[in-house]
Amino acid sequence: MHSLRTFAFFVFALLSSGLGFAQESVLIPCEGASSDAVLKLPAPLDRWGQIYCTKFGHSLAAKERWIWSFPGAFAPVHLPAQMVRSEPKEVGHAAYFKGIELVSLSGRDADDATEKLTKSLGAKPDSAVANAFRLTLTNQIEQRHVVLFVQTVSEVKEGKGLWALWCEAECKGGMPFMLLNYEGVKQ
């Protein structure tokens, strides 16, 4: 699973440019998507993420004025519906998410998500956890991405973003990434 996520990251990183999701030549209109394709995200995921329709299938990535990046990589993070190990095909709307579940975590579940994320980062949060979520994306053939999102009180106050861990179903390991908010940046 780790190699699948790594490959998906590199494929879509190669296709992306700047702060946007992907080059215009990769994006396609979402009209014509399957009737069971989920194109709208639940709150608050819709504030920082968006479903993009591409020649390689649908993908969840940063919304405008946000950047999702692996620490130190300065490369965008995308969660593609086409989950292949190599040579993604131009499948258009044939690869899509039919299920997007965002669950708010509290108590021990929020603490557990925070522990997993901080262990993967090798750092402790700068303040108490304000928000924690578990996202499960299910594609048209029942393959899944799981992401834990954690936001501290200071991140909420400063409006600077949050952290996430892209992992397998049990999230015993994974790849951390940051979500940076540029909505309020002064020009």
Secondary structure, DSSP 8 states (H G I E B T S, - for coil): -HHHHHHHHHHHHHH--TTSSS-TTTB--STT--TT---S--TTHHHHEEEEEETTEEEEEE-TTEEEE-TTT--B-EEESS--SS-----GGGS-EEEEEEEE--HHHHHHHHHHHHHHHT---SS-EEEEEEEEEEETTS-EEEEEEEEEHHHHHHT-EEEEEEE-TT-SS-EEEEEEE-TT---
